[in-house]
Amino acid sequence: MSAHFSGNAQYSSEDWKWRDGWMHLEKLFELAAVEAGDRVADVGCHEGYLTMHLARKVGVQGKIYSVDVRNDRLQTLTTNAKKRKLKNITTVLGDYDNPKLPENSLDVIFVIDTYHEITANKEFLKHLKNSLKPGSKLVMLEKLKKRLIGKSRKDQASGHTLALSYVKKELQDAGFTIRVEIEDFGQWEEDPTKIMWVLIAEKL
């Protein structure tokens, strides 16, 4: 649900094949235990890169909720889905403090390169938790820029990055249980100064 989508090549469908090379989605789906028939949310969906992969993964019996704060991105996502004949996607125009997802109904929520944009993080996480079924998972992936390692949360967020340690504490404070913690999940955009990390938390 980033306010800074435009100008970022990885959000354009023309660059999705390149992104496939460094995003490690199959590993991410395996860690999150995404299965056919699941109901999954892609929060901060942009033009639908993750959504398209998820839609195929969950199949016709599953459902994807694609959330963004910009309607133009959701419109482009809808066009991208139609081109790929994917009919199990519902777009949601969310707010920065509320993704507006159905309550107690989701198996997995993905928040990819988006959480650093959220300032009302307590309210945001409360809504995410309420949308998950008991025992379901929240997947957080962010990039940590080396030049901002050790800086304050505010400074990092201003630089469109965030450390795992800040997010881990916020997830625990929100009542989530951390199940998977990976400090180095590879290089964002194949840039050695931007290291991806992953947290997978569970709603008990």
QUIUR-V578892 format. One record per residue. N is the residue number from 1. RES is the residue in three letters. PSI is psi as a letter, one per 40 degrees, with the letter a starting at -180 (none if undefined). OMEGA is omega as a letter, one per 20 degrees, with the letter a starting at -180 (NA if undefined). D_LAST is the distance of its C-alpha to the last C-alpha in Angstrom with 2 decimals. Layout:
# QUIUR-V578892
n res psi omega d_last
N RES PSI OMEGA D_LAST
N RES PSI OMEGA D_LAST
This chain:
# QUIUR-V578892
n res psi omega d_last
1 MET f a 25.58
2 SER i r 28.16
3 ALA e a 31.38
4 HIS f a 33.25
5 PHE d a 33.22
6 SER h r 36.97
7 GLY e r 38.85
8 ASN h a 35.97
9 ALA d a 37.10
10 GLN e a 33.74
11 TYR e a 32.86
12 SER h a 35.97
13 SER d r 36.05
14 GLU d a 39.22
15 ASP e a 37.31
16 TRP d r 34.38
17 LYS d r 36.09
18 TRP d a 36.53
19 ARG d r 32.88
20 ASP d a 32.02
21 GLY d a 33.79
22 TRP e a 31.58
23 MET d r 28.17
24 HIS f a 26.93
25 LEU d a 24.96
26 GLU d r 24.92
27 LYS d a 23.30
28 LEU d r 20.72
29 PHE d r 20.00
30 GLU d r 19.85
31 LEU d a 17.32
32 ALA e r 15.09
33 ALA f r 15.91
34 VAL h a 17.52
35 GLU i r 19.33
36 ALA h r 22.05
37 GLY e a 21.07
38 ASP i r 17.91
39 ARG h a 17.57
40 VAL i r 17.36
41 ALA h r 18.25
42 ASP g a 20.71
43 VAL h a 20.75
44 GLY f a 24.09
45 CYS e a 25.66
46 HIS b a 29.27
47 GLU e r 31.62
48 GLY e a 29.09
49 TYR d a 29.17
50 LEU d a 25.53
51 THR d a 25.49
52 MET d r 28.41
53 HIS d a 26.90
54 LEU d a 23.60
55 ALA d r 25.66
56 ARG d a 27.52
57 LYS d a 24.50
58 VAL e r 22.72
59 GLY a a 26.16
60 VAL d r 27.72
61 GLN e r 25.02
62 GLY i a 22.37
63 LYS h r 22.26
64 ILE h r 22.10
65 TYR h a 21.81
66 SER h a 23.97
67 VAL h r 23.76
68 ASP i r 26.46
69 VAL e r 28.39
70 ARG h a 31.72
71 ASN d r 33.11
72 ASP d r 35.67
73 ARG d r 33.04
74 LEU d r 31.39
75 GLN d r 34.87
76 THR d r 35.54
77 LEU d r 32.27
78 THR d r 33.35
79 THR d r 36.69
80 ASN d r 35.19
81 ALA d r 33.09
82 LYS d r 36.22
83 LYS d a 38.21
84 ARG e r 35.72
85 LYS f r 35.58
86 LEU h a 31.80
87 LYS e a 30.99
88 ASN f a 27.21
89 ILE h r 26.68
90 THR h r 26.21
91 THR i a 27.07
92 VAL h r 25.62
93 LEU h a 27.52
94 GLY i r 24.98
95 ASP i a 25.54
96 TYR d r 24.82
97 ASP e a 22.37
98 ASN h r 21.00
99 PRO e r 20.60
100 LYS f r 21.05
101 LEU i r 18.61
102 PRO i a 17.87
103 GLU i r 14.90
104 ASN f a 12.01
105 SER e a 13.97
106 LEU i r 13.34
107 ASP d r 12.32
108 VAL i r 13.10
109 ILE h r 14.53
110 PHE h r 17.29
111 VAL g a 18.87
112 ILE h r 21.94
113 ASP f a 24.61
114 THR d a 23.72
115 TYR d r 21.49
116 HIS e r 24.59
117 GLU e a 26.17
118 ILE h r 23.63
119 THR d r 24.94
120 ALA g a 22.76
121 ASN d r 19.67
122 LYS d r 17.74
123 GLU d a 18.48
124 PHE d a 17.87
125 LEU d r 14.34
126 LYS d r 13.62
127 HIS d r 15.02
128 LEU d a 13.17
129 LYS d r 9.73
130 ASN d a 11.33
131 SER e a 12.65
132 LEU i r 9.69
133 LYS i r 8.63
134 PRO h a 5.24
135 GLY e a 5.05
136 SER i a 7.65
137 LYS i r 9.32
138 LEU h a 11.44
139 VAL h r 14.71
140 MET h r 17.06
141 LEU h r 20.63
142 GLU i r 23.43
143 LYS i r 26.89
144 LEU h r 28.18
145 LYS h a 31.91
146 LYS d a 33.76
147 ARG e a 36.06
148 LEU e r 33.24
149 ILE h r 31.52
150 GLY e r 31.35
151 LYS i r 31.99
152 SER i r 30.14
153 ARG d a 27.18
154 LYS d r 29.64
155 ASP d r 32.23
156 GLN d a 29.91
157 ALA d r 28.56
158 SER d r 32.21
159 GLY e r 32.95
160 HIS f r 30.26
161 THR i a 28.24
162 LEU i r 25.39
163 ALA i r 24.44
164 LEU d a 21.19
165 SER d r 21.14
166 TYR d a 21.13
167 VAL d r 18.23
168 LYS d r 16.09
169 LYS d a 16.69
170 GLU d r 16.06
171 LEU d r 12.62
172 GLN d r 11.79
173 ASP d r 13.65
174 ALA e r 11.67
175 GLY e r 8.45
176 PHE i r 7.24
177 THR h a 7.32
178 ILE h a 10.54
179 ARG d a 11.14
180 VAL h a 14.66
181 GLU h a 17.35
182 ILE h a 20.82
183 GLU d a 23.50
184 ASP h r 26.16
185 PHE e a 25.43
186 GLY a a 29.07
187 GLN h r 31.40
188 TRP h a 30.80
189 GLU f a 33.95
190 GLU f a 35.36
191 ASP h a 36.04
192 PRO e r 35.90
193 THR e a 35.42
194 LYS h a 32.07
195 ILE h r 29.39
196 MET i r 26.12
197 TRP i a 22.84
198 VAL h r 19.39
199 LEU h r 15.86
200 ILE h a 12.90
201 ALA i a 9.53
202 GLU i r 6.08
203 LYS h a 3.79
204 LEU none NA 0.00
